[in-house]
Amino acid sequence: MLLLNKILPLFFLPLGFTLLCLLAGLVLRKRLFLWFGVLVLCLFSIPIVSDALMRLVEGPARRSPLSAVNKADAIVVLSGMLHQINGAPLGEWGRTVNRFEGGIDLFKAGKAPVIVFTRGQLPWQTYGVPEGDLLAKRAILLGVPQHAIRLTENVGNTAEESIAAAKLLDVGNGSAKRIILVTSAFHMPRARFLFEQAGFKVIPFRVDYHAADTHELTVLNYLPNGESLAESETALREMIGWVFYRAKGFLKVP
């Protein structure tokens, strides 16, 4: 199931859809498919398009100050920010390092007595260790006491993170039902929905904003580039995931 969740959306994203169009055009000898595939690829590679998609999933580009965040039973920091390579025993930071920093800031501000890291690791990744283990070690180096750190079981996606966190924090037995959820702004709508489905009362703490925070447009905003294509695919993947889990919940699929 996890493998299907990771692979199937690829065919609905610009790059995968374009490849399907090109393949159909070559097999059926129809230039219309070829041109349509190229058009889709170019459209989603334009910065103004990728920024618009990102704003749809991120919401307003405004990070909540720590003073405005209510206290909770636990802070839950979602995985997806470390690259594990030889020579870096604690991994190297990716772009989403703000998730970790946001969680640490919240803990040091006294917003919750416990901070939870999810042990993210895909089942086909036989190398390295679960990410949460490394994040816990980094947190201890920054002064977070070990007794305040909790680790979930191994998880492969956001749905598994929500279930594992609920199990860890004993949701349903009167404890740790209110959490501060820390993740990237684009990921928050889907993550919040899943954690609420798992029984939590969620206080969202959005970090790692991607949409350009400017109203000045230049010619570069209209020229396709690879980075904008990647941003479009990230935003569209979140939309697909949100629709999938909403439909799954509505249909009450296990």
MARLUM-621583 format. One line per 5 residues: number of its first residue (from 1); for each residue y, z, x of N, C-alpha, C, O. Coordinates in Angstrom, 3 decimals, padded with zeros to 6 digits, m for minus. Atoms other than C-alpha are relative to their C-alpha. Example, Ala and Ser with C-alpha at 12.3 -4.5 7.8 and 13.67 -1.06 7.14 Angstrom:
MARLUM-621583
1) m001.190:000.000:000.890:m004.500:007.800:012.300:001.200:000.000:000.900:001.181:000.665:001.936  m001.190:m000.060:m000.820:m001.060:007.140:013.670:001.090:000.730:m000.770:002.198:000.899:m000.261 $
END
This chain:
MARLUM-621583
1) m001.209:000.000:000.825:000.000:000.000:000.000:001.259:000.000:000.859:002.206:m000.738:000.586  m001.148:m000.071:m000.903:002.412:000.909:002.807:000.234:m001.342:000.679:001.375:m001.783:000.814  m000.112:001.297:m000.654:001.676:m002.382:004.567:000.610:m001.026:m000.937:001.456:m001.820:m000.528  m000.548:000.935:000.980:002.403:m004.328:001.382:001.486:000.259:m000.232:002.275:m000.677:m000.366  m001.412:m000.344:000.198:005.677:m002.444:000.907:000.877:m000.503:001.138:002.049:m000.822:000.935 $
6) m000.757:000.455:m001.156:006.740:m003.470:004.397:000.045:m001.525:000.097:001.035:m002.089:000.562  000.112:001.446:m000.211:005.603:m007.108:004.266:000.523:m000.824:m001.172:001.253:m001.792:m000.961  m000.364:000.813:001.157:006.131:m008.382:000.709:001.508:m000.252:m000.131:001.906:m001.377:m000.433  m001.442:000.262:000.125:009.940:m007.869:000.675:000.522:m001.064:000.963:001.562:m001.669:000.705  m000.467:000.972:m000.979:010.225:m010.141:003.717:000.180:m001.381:m000.613:001.060:m002.133:m000.194 $
11) m000.062:001.322:000.605:009.644:m013.186:001.513:001.150:m000.142:m000.992:001.450:m001.246:m001.446  m001.144:000.044:000.903:012.582:m012.250:m000.718:001.319:000.173:000.749:002.391:000.120:000.145  m001.188:m000.140:m000.831:015.010:m011.731:002.164:000.400:m001.359:000.545:m000.434:m002.262:000.619  m000.498:001.328:m000.389:017.179:m014.583:003.486:m000.853:m000.738:001.021:m001.150:m001.918:000.830  000.743:000.703:m001.041:015.182:m015.363:006.623:m001.370:m000.444:m000.497:m001.758:m001.597:m000.305 $
16) 001.313:000.354:000.511:011.768:m015.257:004.980:000.083:m001.048:m001.097:m000.728:m001.972:m001.136  m000.174:000.971:001.074:013.009:m017.138:001.908:000.351:m001.375:000.554:m000.115:m002.395:000.047  m000.366:001.270:m000.633:014.550:m019.802:004.138:m001.216:m000.671:000.620:m001.391:m001.883:000.491  001.216:000.557:m000.598:011.289:m020.262:006.019:m000.918:m000.580:m001.071:m001.525:m001.631:m000.866  000.803:000.523:001.102:009.463:m020.684:002.702:000.572:m001.311:m000.526:m000.170:m002.245:m000.830 $
21) m000.650:001.237:000.458:012.016:m023.293:001.613:m000.244:m001.143:000.978:m000.535:m002.266:000.566  000.228:001.031:m001.009:011.662:m025.183:004.895:m001.452:m000.474:m000.033:m001.727:m001.667:000.094  001.415:000.362:000.084:007.877:m025.080:004.609:m000.270:m000.857:m001.237:m000.994:m001.850:m001.169  000.176:000.779:001.226:008.025:m026.317:001.008:000.595:m001.393:000.148:000.023:m002.374:m000.328  m000.633:001.297:m000.196:010.406:m029.089:002.014:m000.838:m000.928:000.862:m000.914:m002.127:000.594 $
26) 000.824:000.812:m000.890:008.115:m030.282:004.802:m001.301:m000.441:m000.690:m001.740:m001.583:m000.553  001.270:000.313:000.660:004.939:m030.091:002.702:000.194:m000.973:m001.151:m000.580:m001.915:m001.317  m000.243:000.829:001.181:006.420:m031.657:m000.426:000.887:m001.208:000.292:001.102:m002.070:m000.560  m000.892:001.089:m000.419:008.710:m033.987:001.531:001.226:m000.095:m000.909:001.619:m001.176:m001.349  m001.201:m000.085:000.828:011.718:m032.845:m000.468:001.145:000.579:000.822:001.106:001.742:001.224 $
31) m001.135:m000.471:m000.798:015.014:m032.611:001.396:000.777:001.096:m000.708:001.441:001.910:m000.065  m000.736:m001.006:000.760:016.442:m030.487:m001.401:m000.399:001.403:000.424:000.460:002.274:000.557  000.472:m001.312:m000.450:014.286:m027.541:m000.312:000.549:000.330:001.386:000.933:001.467:001.659  m000.502:m000.218:m001.360:015.367:m028.004:003.304:001.462:000.419:m000.031:001.853:001.394:000.611  m001.429:m000.303:000.051:019.062:m028.030:002.469:000.264:001.337:m000.681:001.167:002.073:m000.285 $
36) m000.175:m001.271:000.702:018.711:m025.111:000.064:m000.313:001.171:000.924:000.382:002.187:000.908  000.351:m001.042:m000.954:016.989:m023.047:002.752:001.102:000.229:001.020:001.434:001.372:001.334  m001.091:m000.109:m000.973:019.742:m023.780:005.257:001.230:000.637:m000.643:001.907:001.458:m000.024  m001.152:m000.563:000.711:022.407:m022.962:002.662:m000.137:001.512:m000.172:000.818:002.256:000.053  000.242:m001.435:000.183:020.831:m019.562:001.905:000.186:000.747:001.319:000.812:001.807:001.358 $
41) m000.106:m000.642:m001.311:020.576:m018.730:005.608:001.457:000.111:000.438:001.886:001.154:000.930  m001.413:m000.014:m000.407:024.190:m019.666:006.276:000.820:000.956:m000.860:001.673:001.685:m000.354  m000.771:m000.841:000.916:025.514:m017.879:003.196:m000.111:001.477:000.363:000.895:002.184:000.423  000.196:m001.413:m000.288:023.968:m014.520:004.090:000.298:000.363:001.454:000.181:001.525:001.842  m000.394:m000.254:m001.386:025.042:m014.887:007.724:001.510:000.114:000.146:002.011:000.340:001.248 $
46) m001.464:m000.066:m000.027:028.745:m014.861:006.801:000.444:001.461:m000.129:m000.005:002.151:m001.044  m000.413:m001.409:000.023:030.460:m011.509:007.532:000.552:000.495:m001.331:000.258:001.622:m001.729  m000.570:m000.496:001.261:032.372:m011.326:004.243:m001.099:000.212:m001.047:m000.973:001.072:m001.919  001.116:m000.169:000.930:029.085:m011.729:002.357:m000.801:001.257:000.352:m001.126:002.057:m000.525  000.773:m001.182:m000.408:027.194:m009.121:004.405:000.786:001.285:m000.260:000.204:002.291:m000.665 $
51) m000.818:m001.189:000.275:030.108:m006.669:004.098:000.004:000.325:m001.495:m000.069:001.492:m001.882  m000.003:m000.227:001.450:030.199:m007.147:000.320:m001.317:000.615:m000.453:m001.329:001.519:m001.289  001.311:m000.550:000.356:026.461:m006.468:000.060:m000.133:001.440:000.469:m000.669:002.289:m000.242  000.069:m001.361:m000.526:026.754:m003.401:002.264:000.823:000.968:m000.839:000.402:002.100:m001.076  m000.831:m000.885:000.817:029.572:m001.988:000.161:m000.675:000.328:m001.328:m000.476:001.410:m001.881 $
56) 000.716:m000.245:001.251:027.383:m002.351:m002.927:m000.994:001.143:000.144:m001.131:001.965:m000.763  001.016:m001.038:m000.175:024.673:m000.112:m001.463:000.572:001.275:000.633:000.039:002.364:000.421  m000.569:m001.176:m000.672:026.882:002.208:000.605:000.939:000.802:m000.887:001.038:002.022:m000.751  m001.040:m000.673:000.758:029.557:002.995:m001.955:001.275:000.070:000.833:001.375:m000.606:001.856  m001.266:m000.106:m000.739:033.071:003.972:m000.797:m000.217:000.462:001.431:m000.995:001.381:001.686 $
61) 000.119:m000.369:m001.419:033.426:004.160:002.982:000.803:001.266:000.258:001.912:001.226:000.793  m000.698:m001.284:m000.112:034.342:007.825:002.961:m001.035:001.082:000.239:m001.846:001.381:m000.637  000.959:m001.045:m000.348:032.375:010.534:004.726:000.516:001.356:m000.459:001.681:001.692:m000.243  m000.396:m001.310:000.521:032.423:013.967:003.120:000.264:000.972:001.152:m000.548:001.061:002.074  m000.221:m001.039:m001.019:034.031:016.712:005.258:m000.991:001.135:m000.212:m001.418:001.395:m001.337 $
66) 000.965:m001.093:000.076:031.716:019.609:006.048:000.448:001.093:m000.970:m000.371:001.705:m001.655  m000.525:m001.068:000.860:033.986:022.001:004.173:m000.230:m000.283:m001.479:m000.234:000.639:m002.295  000.180:000.373:001.407:033.383:020.060:000.933:m001.465:000.010:m000.428:m001.767:m000.205:m001.602  001.435:000.027:000.306:029.570:020.291:001.141:m000.459:001.380:m000.440:m000.247:002.364:000.268  000.505:m001.281:000.510:027.984:023.023:m000.966:m001.231:000.458:000.790:m001.933:m000.352:001.396 $
71) 001.161:m000.536:m000.697:025.350:025.316:000.501:m001.281:m000.313:m000.767:m001.271:m000.501:m001.984  001.287:000.348:000.601:021.688:024.606:m000.127:m001.110:000.814:000.645:m000.869:001.604:001.557  001.157:m000.700:m000.553:018.204:025.918:000.586:m000.468:m000.617:001.313:m001.048:000.068:002.155  000.455:000.677:m001.219:017.535:023.323:003.291:000.800:m001.279:000.212:001.346:m001.856:m000.728  m000.569:001.295:m000.389:018.957:020.331:005.121:m001.179:m000.892:000.360:m002.013:m000.508:001.179 $
76) 001.091:000.929:m000.293:016.604:017.330:005.179:000.579:m001.241:000.665:001.398:m001.951:000.080  m000.474:001.151:m000.780:017.220:014.688:007.858:m001.116:m001.044:000.053:m002.213:m000.757:000.532  001.024:001.031:000.044:015.355:011.415:007.383:m000.135:m000.715:001.345:000.834:m000.841:002.094  000.306:000.660:m001.274:013.719:009.584:010.291:000.563:m001.421:000.051:001.107:m001.934:m000.927  m000.408:001.393:m000.176:014.540:006.155:011.693:001.147:m000.176:000.961:001.996:m001.045:000.764 $
81) m001.154:000.073:m000.912:016.882:006.736:014.626:m000.363:m000.002:001.478:000.528:m000.073:002.325  000.399:m000.063:m001.403:014.845:006.873:017.836:m000.876:m001.181:000.399:m001.696:m001.660:m000.385  000.890:000.979:m000.615:013.269:004.253:020.084:m000.753:000.722:001.112:m000.128:001.341:001.973  000.789:m000.665:m001.026:010.414:005.574:022.221:m000.390:m000.995:001.079:m001.095:m001.971:000.821  000.284:000.872:m001.129:010.213:003.971:025.652:m000.390:000.850:001.206:m000.079:002.039:001.271 $
86) 000.387:m000.695:m001.226:008.760:004.894:029.022:001.231:000.480:000.757:002.219:m000.246:000.870  m001.114:m000.540:m000.772:011.044:007.129:031.066:000.990:000.785:m000.826:001.891:001.416:m000.273  m000.891:m000.768:000.883:012.775:008.659:028.025:m000.870:000.918:m000.852:m001.234:000.549:m001.968  000.949:m000.887:000.690:010.614:011.652:026.983:000.432:000.418:m001.402:m000.411:000.734:m002.241  m000.489:m000.347:001.330:012.834:012.422:023.992:000.485:m001.224:m000.767:001.144:m001.093:m001.799 $
91) m000.400:001.224:000.671:013.394:008.784:023.058:001.446:m000.367:000.276:002.210:000.432:000.817  m001.386:000.459:m000.109:016.592:006.741:023.066:000.560:m000.218:m001.397:m000.145:m000.673:m002.298  m000.626:000.099:001.311:019.055:006.754:020.190:000.176:m001.444:m000.437:000.520:m002.315:000.362  m000.349:001.259:000.624:019.338:003.813:017.843:001.338:000.157:m000.693:002.056:001.131:m000.465  m001.313:000.001:000.640:022.320:003.011:015.668:000.162:001.158:m000.993:001.281:001.603:m001.253 $
96) m000.081:m001.003:001.055:021.457:005.654:013.072:000.003:001.438:000.527:m000.381:002.362:m000.190  m000.063:m001.336:m000.594:021.952:008.616:015.432:000.856:000.956:m000.831:000.689:002.172:m000.740  m000.854:m000.861:000.828:024.579:009.894:012.963:m000.798:000.847:m000.977:m000.313:001.880:m001.438  000.841:m000.827:000.883:021.725:011.147:010.783:m000.281:001.349:000.675:m000.121:002.409:000.070  000.316:m001.218:m000.744:020.711:013.648:013.449:001.251:000.845:000.197:001.246:002.049:m000.060 $
101) m001.243:m000.737:m000.263:024.271:014.591:014.365:000.545:000.643:m001.273:001.046:001.767:m001.248  m000.466:m000.549:001.265:025.178:015.049:010.705:m000.803:001.221:m000.410:m000.244:002.210:m000.884  000.850:m001.139:000.339:022.219:017.339:010.138:000.306:001.216:000.848:000.370:002.336:000.340  m000.323:m001.113:m000.905:023.039:019.452:013.191:001.352:000.617:m000.365:001.492:001.839:m000.385  m001.328:m000.500:000.387:026.699:019.732:012.155:m000.084:000.850:m001.262:000.554:001.900:m001.354 $
106) 000.149:m000.750:001.249:025.686:020.882:008.683:m000.663:001.355:000.256:m000.246:002.371:m000.301  000.689:m001.255:m000.289:023.315:023.500:010.062:000.931:000.975:000.710:000.991:002.153:000.358  m000.900:m000.887:m000.754:025.867:024.872:012.520:001.166:000.484:m000.854:001.775:001.515:m000.567  m001.059:m000.429:000.919:028.396:025.024:009.687:m000.525:001.004:m001.024:000.221:001.469:m001.885  000.573:m001.005:000.878:026.015:027.363:007.883:m000.293:m000.479:m001.410:m000.313:000.320:m002.347 $
111) 000.226:000.551:001.327:025.268:025.034:004.987:m001.416:000.237:m000.522:m001.658:000.099:m001.721  001.367:m000.327:000.414:021.563:025.945:004.918:m000.689:000.755:001.124:m000.355:000.557:002.293  000.692:m000.781:m001.042:019.227:028.341:006.753:m001.120:m000.773:000.688:m001.658:m000.324:001.701  001.140:000.766:m000.512:016.619:025.651:007.408:000.382:m001.468:000.125:001.080:m002.012:m000.731  m000.184:001.440:m000.161:016.725:022.104:008.765:m001.376:m000.655:000.139:m002.210:m000.219:000.932 $
116) 001.296:000.682:000.049:013.839:019.728:008.079:000.117:m001.378:000.635:001.016:m002.150:000.301  000.113:001.340:m000.560:012.927:016.705:010.195:m001.317:m000.605:m000.472:m002.350:000.064:m000.478  001.228:000.650:000.471:010.426:014.203:008.864:m000.712:m000.656:001.179:m000.075:m001.249:002.050  000.802:000.508:m001.122:007.602:013.150:011.182:m000.349:m001.475:m000.243:m001.500:m001.839:m000.482  000.166:001.416:000.266:008.131:009.433:010.746:m000.833:m000.705:001.059:m000.540:m000.626:002.253 $
121) 000.837:000.807:m000.893:005.426:007.234:012.248:m000.853:m000.933:m000.850:m001.623:m000.484:m001.700  000.790:000.968:000.754:003.924:004.039:010.879:m001.454:000.072:000.443:m001.722:000.291:001.624  001.414:m000.179:m000.341:000.112:004.111:010.746:m000.512:m000.945:001.070:m001.469:m000.623:001.774  000.467:000.946:m001.015:m000.231:001.032:012.965:000.688:000.194:001.345:000.434:m000.564:002.282  m000.632:m000.314:m001.274:001.958:002.547:015.693:m000.863:001.038:000.729:m000.796:002.233:000.445 $
126) 000.905:m000.899:m000.721:m000.601:004.008:018.065:000.658:000.637:001.221:000.074:001.517:001.854  m000.697:m000.546:m001.157:001.952:004.754:020.773:000.997:001.068:m000.443:001.365:001.149:m001.615  m001.040:m000.987:000.271:004.417:007.627:021.021:m000.468:001.137:m000.890:m001.659:001.301:m001.155  000.271:m001.149:000.862:004.652:010.694:018.814:000.888:m000.123:m001.231:001.858:m000.880:m001.218  m000.863:000.037:001.184:006.085:011.265:015.336:001.439:000.369:000.355:001.682:001.272:001.156 $
131) m001.407:m000.168:m000.365:009.873:011.093:015.450:000.503:001.421:m000.204:001.290:001.922:000.599  m000.476:m001.352:000.276:010.410:014.509:013.916:m000.254:000.971:001.136:000.547:001.876:001.366  000.303:m000.879:m001.130:008.735:016.182:016.905:001.084:m000.089:001.071:001.491:000.919:001.649  m001.041:000.199:m001.019:011.319:014.669:019.249:001.351:000.517:m000.492:002.121:001.090:000.279  m001.267:m000.480:000.554:014.217:015.463:016.929:000.057:001.528:000.029:001.117:002.105:000.273 $
136) 000.044:m001.464:m000.051:013.103:019.104:016.762:000.320:000.501:001.410:001.060:001.471:001.575  m000.274:m000.395:m001.388:013.141:019.340:020.570:001.470:m000.210:000.339:002.079:000.610:001.028  m001.424:000.252:m000.248:016.602:017.779:020.672:000.863:001.058:m000.704:001.871:001.506:m000.158  m000.761:m001.003:000.738:017.826:020.231:018.028:m000.012:001.347:000.718:001.007:002.036:000.765  000.108:m001.264:m000.745:016.564:023.215:020.045:000.910:m000.026:001.218:001.543:000.980:001.541 $
141) m000.889:000.129:m001.158:018.436:021.912:023.103:001.470:000.175:m000.390:002.296:000.549:000.443  m001.379:m000.119:000.476:021.607:021.934:020.971:000.275:001.369:m000.624:001.343:001.597:m001.193  m000.243:m001.366:000.448:021.153:025.577:020.012:m000.565:000.358:m001.356:m000.338:001.469:m001.836  000.617:m000.334:001.287:019.244:025.367:016.737:m001.250:000.837:000.280:m002.122:000.389:001.025  001.178:m000.840:m000.271:016.703:028.241:016.714:m001.275:m000.646:m000.550:m001.266:m001.275:m001.608 $
146) 001.265:000.636:000.378:013.089:027.129:016.518:m000.497:000.471:m001.368:m001.108:m000.306:m002.102  000.486:m000.529:001.282:012.362:029.396:013.518:000.706:m000.639:m001.188:000.236:m000.525:m002.320  m000.742:000.637:001.091:014.957:027.436:011.487:m000.385:m001.469:m000.188:000.130:m002.140:m001.082  000.393:001.416:000.051:013.279:024.060:012.088:m001.338:m000.145:m000.707:m002.286:000.589:m000.427  001.239:000.309:000.693:010.638:022.655:009.771:m000.341:m001.473:000.217:000.550:m002.319:000.297 $
151) 000.478:001.376:m000.176:008.531:019.508:010.257:m000.971:m000.349:m001.115:m001.854:000.441:m001.448  000.935:000.449:001.030:006.789:017.526:007.537:m001.274:m000.527:000.663:m001.363:m000.606:001.888  001.165:000.731:m000.496:003.397:015.918:007.892:000.426:m001.419:000.342:001.555:m001.804:000.038  m000.325:001.375:m000.361:003.287:012.342:009.211:000.306:m000.823:m001.244:m000.382:m000.724:m002.259  m000.438:000.828:001.128:005.076:009.880:006.938:000.321:m001.411:000.484:000.682:m001.621:001.643 $
156) m000.231:001.390:m000.372:005.490:006.117:006.883:001.173:m000.655:m000.685:001.642:m001.697:m000.227  m001.166:000.575:000.682:008.324:005.467:004.423:000.732:001.112:m000.762:000.341:002.278:m000.716  m000.841:m000.994:000.667:010.967:007.182:002.294:m000.735:000.717:m001.119:m000.548:001.917:m001.322  000.756:m000.627:001.087:008.640:007.797:m000.640:m000.905:001.103:000.551:m001.001:002.183:m000.032  000.866:m001.006:m000.611:006.212:009.631:001.639:000.827:001.165:000.550:000.379:002.311:000.522 $
161) m000.873:m001.072:m000.486:009.118:011.578:003.176:000.345:000.974:m001.124:000.325:002.189:m000.930  m000.382:m000.864:001.124:010.163:012.872:m000.253:m001.160:000.881:m000.442:m000.970:002.063:m000.729  001.176:m000.769:000.420:006.633:013.954:m001.170:m000.358:001.059:001.042:m000.683:002.197:000.703  000.335:m000.944:m001.072:006.005:015.560:002.226:001.011:001.141:000.064:000.635:002.285:000.319  m001.025:m001.051:m000.012:009.312:017.454:002.075:m000.192:000.957:m001.169:m000.010:002.165:m001.024 $
166) 000.239:m000.845:001.167:008.515:018.719:m001.415:m001.180:000.931:000.243:m001.155:002.095:m000.154  001.167:m000.817:m000.325:005.154:019.956:m000.204:000.361:001.075:001.019:m000.049:002.228:000.887  m000.383:m000.935:m001.053:006.666:021.581:002.884:000.868:001.134:m000.543:000.691:002.296:m000.176  m000.951:m000.990:000.510:009.426:023.350:000.950:m000.464:000.642:m001.304:000.286:001.365:m001.959  000.632:m000.678:001.133:007.098:024.395:m001.844:000.763:m000.210:m001.303:000.994:000.729:m002.063 $
171) m000.695:000.322:001.245:008.941:022.616:m004.633:m000.952:000.220:m001.171:m002.121:m000.161:m001.118  000.833:m000.294:001.157:007.674:023.748:m008.013:m000.436:001.446:m000.056:m000.970:001.902:m001.067  000.370:m001.424:m000.034:007.095:027.352:m006.939:001.215:000.897:000.200:001.103:002.017:000.699  m001.193:m000.835:000.020:010.655:028.576:m007.154:000.776:000.099:001.290:001.647:000.962:001.408  m000.746:m000.112:m001.252:011.892:027.918:m003.617:000.450:m001.368:000.505:m000.203:m002.383:000.262 $
176) m000.512:001.180:m000.698:013.985:025.365:m001.705:000.074:m001.230:m000.885:m000.434:m002.292:m000.528  m000.117:001.156:000.883:014.815:023.126:m004.636:001.315:m000.753:000.178:001.441:m001.901:m000.247  m001.275:000.667:m000.243:018.375:022.351:m003.590:000.094:m000.343:001.481:000.023:000.539:002.337  m000.070:000.439:m001.391:018.698:020.281:m000.422:001.247:m000.831:000.247:001.798:m001.447:m000.666  m001.013:000.951:m000.455:021.388:018.498:001.530:m000.771:m001.126:000.672:m001.409:m000.917:001.704 $
181) 000.752:001.141:m000.512:019.921:015.060:002.142:000.892:m000.823:000.921:001.957:m001.290:000.518  m000.787:000.715:m000.996:021.152:013.348:005.300:m000.691:m001.308:000.353:m001.816:m001.315:000.852  000.524:001.317:m000.380:020.621:009.623:005.770:001.147:m001.004:000.030:002.283:m000.672:m000.308  m001.018:001.050:m000.073:022.483:006.353:006.276:000.553:m000.291:m001.390:m000.163:m000.200:m002.388  m000.651:000.247:001.290:024.956:005.469:003.544:m000.716:m001.078:m000.801:m000.865:m000.953:m002.016 $
186) 000.664:001.086:000.722:023.129:002.239:002.698:m001.349:000.430:m000.566:m001.840:m000.153:m001.533  001.335:m000.470:000.385:019.856:004.151:002.347:000.046:001.103:m001.057:m000.975:001.423:m001.665  m000.106:m001.179:000.845:021.180:007.007:000.229:m000.386:m000.229:m001.462:m001.101:000.609:m002.012  000.363:000.151:001.413:020.855:005.547:m003.313:m001.509:000.060:m000.228:m001.968:000.756:m001.134  001.456:000.010:000.151:017.123:004.883:m002.889:m000.597:001.356:000.403:m001.464:001.889:m000.289 $
191) 000.530:m001.278:m000.472:016.469:008.066:m000.895:000.291:001.114:m001.003:m000.583:001.929:m001.297  m000.362:m001.045:000.968:018.326:010.262:m003.381:m000.874:m000.090:m001.248:m001.346:000.925:m001.759  000.851:000.188:001.174:016.390:008.762:m006.287:m001.411:000.533:000.242:m001.968:001.227:m000.608  001.366:m000.418:m000.300:013.039:009.391:m004.595:m000.107:001.517:000.158:m001.074:002.121:m000.308  000.047:m001.455:m000.181:013.871:012.980:m003.603:000.228:000.733:m001.320:m000.334:001.806:m001.540 $
196) m000.163:m000.608:001.321:015.074:013.754:m007.110:m001.283:m000.143:m000.812:m001.651:000.759:m001.565  001.285:000.186:000.669:011.831:012.299:m008.437:m001.037:001.004:000.499:m001.941:001.396:m000.238  000.940:m000.965:m000.584:009.999:014.681:m006.085:000.305:001.432:m000.417:m000.446:002.346:m000.077  m000.296:m001.324:000.530:011.694:017.647:m007.766:001.185:000.714:000.621:001.451:001.869:000.291  m001.137:m000.629:m000.661:014.733:018.321:m005.588:001.295:m000.190:m000.790:001.454:m001.159:m001.532 $
201) m001.393:000.201:000.368:018.334:018.875:m006.568:000.710:m000.425:001.288:000.779:000.339:002.251  m000.465:000.614:m001.247:020.026:016.626:m004.031:001.520:000.027:000.125:002.247:m000.400:m000.773  m001.402:000.127:m000.405:023.404:017.041:m002.360:000.030:m001.088:001.069:m000.440:m000.854:002.182  000.036:001.092:m000.981:023.931:013.690:m000.609:001.038:000.190:001.099:002.173:000.587:000.834  m000.924:m000.002:m001.131:025.496:013.596:002.843:m000.180:m001.335:000.725:m001.073:m001.495:001.557 $
206) 000.104:001.362:m000.525:026.077:009.955:003.756:000.610:m000.095:001.398:001.693:000.430:001.655  m000.499:000.255:m001.355:026.479:008.932:007.393:m000.333:m001.458:000.350:m000.934:m002.175:m000.451  000.416:001.302:m000.516:026.125:005.748:009.456:000.438:m001.145:m000.910:m000.388:m001.932:m001.373  m000.539:001.098:000.824:028.394:003.421:007.473:m000.002:m001.310:000.784:000.319:m001.332:001.972  000.094:001.312:m000.647:027.936:m000.285:008.234:001.104:m000.966:m000.408:001.537:m001.779:000.409 $
211) m001.006:000.960:000.478:030.507:m002.143:006.113:001.291:000.157:000.789:001.713:001.272:001.098  m001.243:m000.022:m000.766:033.662:m003.096:007.990:001.096:000.694:m000.801:001.336:000.349:m001.958  m001.043:m000.772:000.668:036.455:m000.665:007.126:001.367:m000.606:000.307:002.198:000.008:000.977  m001.269:000.685:m000.242:039.306:m003.165:007.176:000.260:m001.014:m001.104:m000.672:m001.573:m001.683  m000.377:000.996:001.009:041.201:m005.401:004.781:000.570:m001.252:000.660:000.951:m002.201:m000.026 $
216) m000.514:001.164:m000.727:042.343:m007.818:007.495:m001.099:m001.022:000.184:m002.144:m000.714:000.758  000.981:001.063:m000.136:040.482:m011.113:007.339:000.476:m001.016:001.031:001.644:m001.404:001.045  m000.292:001.041:m000.972:040.345:m013.588:010.190:m001.032:m001.105:m000.164:m001.937:m001.005:m000.993  000.942:001.110:000.091:038.512:m016.844:010.720:m001.417:000.443:000.335:m002.380:m000.163:m000.134  001.323:m000.478:m000.375:035.631:m014.864:012.241:m000.764:000.565:m001.193:m001.995:000.594:m001.187 $
221) 000.662:m000.544:001.183:034.938:m013.301:008.832:m000.733:m001.070:m000.808:m001.524:m000.756:m001.698  000.602:001.096:000.757:033.874:m016.735:007.587:m000.985:m000.806:000.839:m001.538:m001.801:000.370  000.916:000.725:m000.882:031.756:m017.839:010.542:m001.347:000.710:000.067:m001.388:001.899:000.383  001.325:m000.629:m000.004:027.978:m017.191:010.325:m000.364:000.562:001.373:m000.010:m000.016:002.401  000.510:m000.557:m001.247:026.396:m014.941:012.956:m001.249:000.827:m000.297:m001.480:001.228:m001.438 $
226) 001.264:m000.696:000.160:023.092:m013.171:013.521:000.151:001.437:m000.451:m000.664:001.923:m001.235  m000.188:m001.402:000.382:024.454:m009.639:013.165:000.253:000.128:m001.498:m000.266:001.041:m002.140  m000.280:m000.044:001.438:025.781:m010.375:009.673:m001.255:m000.312:m000.810:m001.465:000.260:m001.879  001.266:000.289:000.678:022.429:m011.881:008.693:m000.867:001.262:m000.057:m001.469:001.560:m001.089  000.782:m001.242:m000.037:020.723:m008.639:009.785:000.570:001.033:m000.975:m000.189:001.749:m001.629 $
231) m000.626:m000.937:000.934:023.253:m006.588:007.774:m000.323:m000.369:m001.447:m000.606:000.499:m002.273  000.339:000.460:001.345:022.637:m008.729:004.687:m001.432:000.356:m000.350:m001.715:000.802:m001.462  001.409:m000.287:000.256:018.894:m008.283:005.032:m000.214:001.503:m000.213:m001.025:001.901:m001.049  000.105:m001.452:000.180:019.293:m004.505:005.386:000.436:000.405:m001.400:m000.246:001.177:m002.073  m000.517:m000.337:001.332:021.398:m004.295:002.217:m000.939:m000.503:m001.096:m001.219:000.220:m002.053 $
236) 000.883:000.571:001.010:019.093:m006.597:000.244:m001.336:000.735:m000.051:m001.907:000.916:m001.127  001.255:m000.761:m000.028:016.005:m004.680:001.377:000.154:001.311:m000.782:m000.756:001.722:m001.502  m000.241:m001.230:000.748:017.559:m001.490:m000.003:000.053:m000.270:m001.501:m000.482:000.504:m002.295  m000.073:000.339:001.422:018.331:m003.199:m003.311:m001.390:m000.262:m000.568:m001.717:000.198:m001.663  001.366:000.292:000.440:014.763:m004.489:m003.574:m000.802:001.296:m000.131:m001.523:001.490:m001.110 $
241) 000.717:m001.263:000.028:013.376:m001.040:m002.733:000.435:000.865:m001.164:m000.395:001.497:m001.818  m000.517:m000.812:001.107:015.635:000.668:m005.267:m000.544:m000.512:m001.322:m000.993:000.276:m002.155  000.513:000.595:001.244:014.612:m001.754:m008.035:m001.497:000.272:m000.136:m001.980:000.586:m001.224  001.449:m000.221:000.039:010.932:m001.384:m007.096:m000.327:001.419:m000.443:m001.160:001.617:m001.328  000.320:m001.379:000.327:010.935:002.405:m007.254:000.508:000.398:m001.377:m000.104:001.227:m002.051 $
246) m000.479:m000.262:001.354:013.054:002.470:m010.413:m000.993:m000.536:m001.021:m001.319:000.136:m001.999  000.971:000.602:000.915:010.609:000.102:m012.108:m001.307:000.777:000.016:m001.931:000.971:m001.027  001.233:m000.771:m000.137:007.656:002.093:m010.780:000.096:001.309:m000.772:m000.852:001.711:m001.446  m000.201:m001.245:000.721:009.111:005.312:m012.171:000.073:m000.215:m001.512:m000.462:000.571:m002.294  m000.119:000.297:001.428:009.984:003.705:m015.506:m001.364:m000.298:m000.615:m001.652:000.111:m001.740 $
251) 001.325:000.356:000.503:006.453:002.328:m015.869:m001.023:001.108:000.234:m002.172:001.018:m000.197  000.876:m001.135:m000.324:005.013:005.649:m014.595:m001.252:m000.422:000.745:m002.364:000.006:000.436  001.111:000.432:m000.855:002.868:003.929:m011.991:m000.249:001.069:001.049:000.715:001.515:001.672  000.275:m001.045:m000.997:001.115:006.483:m009.709:000.422:m000.445:001.384:000.266:000.304:002.348 $
END
